[in-house]
């Protein structure tokens, strides 16, 4: 059975963008994370030490977002994948990083990048 943990709508403030103002002032991002792991031990024992501490993950990502300074969401998403992979050593990670209010004239939508990392 395939099982993954989904964490939705993590709000992050980061200085990412092509415009100087985006990197100086920062802007809001939303992050969805999908984590594949062996949840069987936790399922059987109900031991929280046998699963992913998502409160810790959210805290780490919020702290790290304050240190981000780059031009593209591609680079920022790669940093997020690296943080998750380094901290939790999970078999598969999928993230959706969304720039909530991109400063594009006449555009009210959002821009997202979807990244998947598989560890074999």
C-alpha positions in Angstrom: 0.0 0.0 0.0 1.4 3.4 -1.0 1.1 5.9 1.8 2.3 9.5 2.0 1.9 12.4 4.4 0.6 15.6 2.9 1.2 19.0 4.6 -0.8 21.8 2.9 -0.6 25.6 2.7 2.5 26.3 4.8 2.9 30.1 4.6 6.5 31.3 4.0 7.9 34.8 3.7 11.0 34.9 1.5 13.0 37.3 -0.6 12.7 35.7 -4.0 12.2 37.4 -7.3 13.6 39.2 -10.3 12.5 42.7 -9.1 14.7 44.4 -6.5 11.6 45.0 -4.3 10.9 41.3 -4.2 14.3 40.5 -2.9 14.4 43.6 -0.5 10.9 43.3 1.0 10.1 39.7 0.4 6.8 38.2 -0.4 4.4 35.4 0.5 4.8 31.9 -0.7 2.6 28.8 -0.1 4.1 25.4 0.2 2.5 22.0 -0.1 4.6 18.9 0.8 4.0 15.2 0.1 6.3 12.8 2.0 6.6 9.1 1.2 8.0 7.0 4.0 7.5 3.8 5.9 4.6 4.6 8.2 4.0 1.0 9.1 5.9 1.1 12.4 4.0 4.1 13.6 0.7 2.6 12.4 1.3 -0.6 14.4 2.8 1.0 17.6 1.2 4.4 17.6 4.7 5.7 18.5 5.3 9.3 17.3 9.0 8.7 17.2 8.4 6.3 14.3 6.9 8.9 12.0 7.8 12.3 10.6 7.6 15.2 13.0 5.8 17.6 10.7 5.7 20.4 13.3 9.5 20.3 13.3 9.6 20.4 9.6 7.3 23.4 9.4 9.4 25.2 12.0 12.6 24.5 10.1 11.2 25.7 6.8 9.8 28.9 8.3 13.1 29.7 10.0 15.1 29.0 6.8 12.8 31.1 4.6 14.0 34.2 6.5 17.5 33.5 5.2 16.5 33.0 1.5 17.6 35.6 -1.0 17.5 34.6 -4.7 16.0 35.4 -8.1 13.9 32.3 -8.9 11.4 30.0 -7.3 13.4 27.2 -9.0 16.4 27.9 -6.8 14.2 28.4 -3.7 12.3 25.1 -4.3 15.7 23.3 -4.7 16.7 24.7 -1.3 13.5 23.5 0.3 14.0 20.0 -1.1 17.5 19.9 0.2 16.4 20.9 3.7 13.7 18.2 3.8 16.0 15.6 2.4 18.9 16.4 4.8 16.7 16.6 7.9 14.4 13.6 7.3 16.0 11.2 4.8 12.7 10.3 3.2 12.3 8.0 0.2 10.3 10.4 -2.0 9.4 14.1 -1.6 7.1 16.2 -3.7 6.7 19.9 -3.2 4.5 22.5 -4.8 5.9 26.0 -4.1 3.6 28.8 -5.0 4.3 32.5 -5.4 1.0 33.9 -4.1 1.1 37.4 -5.7 3.6 37.6 -8.5 4.1 41.2 -9.6 2.9 40.8 -13.2 0.8 43.6 -14.6 -2.7 42.5 -15.5 -2.3 39.0 -13.8 -4.2 38.0 -10.7 -3.1 34.4 -10.7 -0.4 32.5 -8.9 2.8 30.8 -10.1 3.9 27.4 -8.9 6.7 25.0 -9.4 6.3 21.3 -8.7 9.4 19.3 -7.8 9.9 15.7 -7.0 12.9 14.1 -5.4 13.3 10.3 -5.2 15.9 8.6 -3.1 16.7 5.1 -4.1 
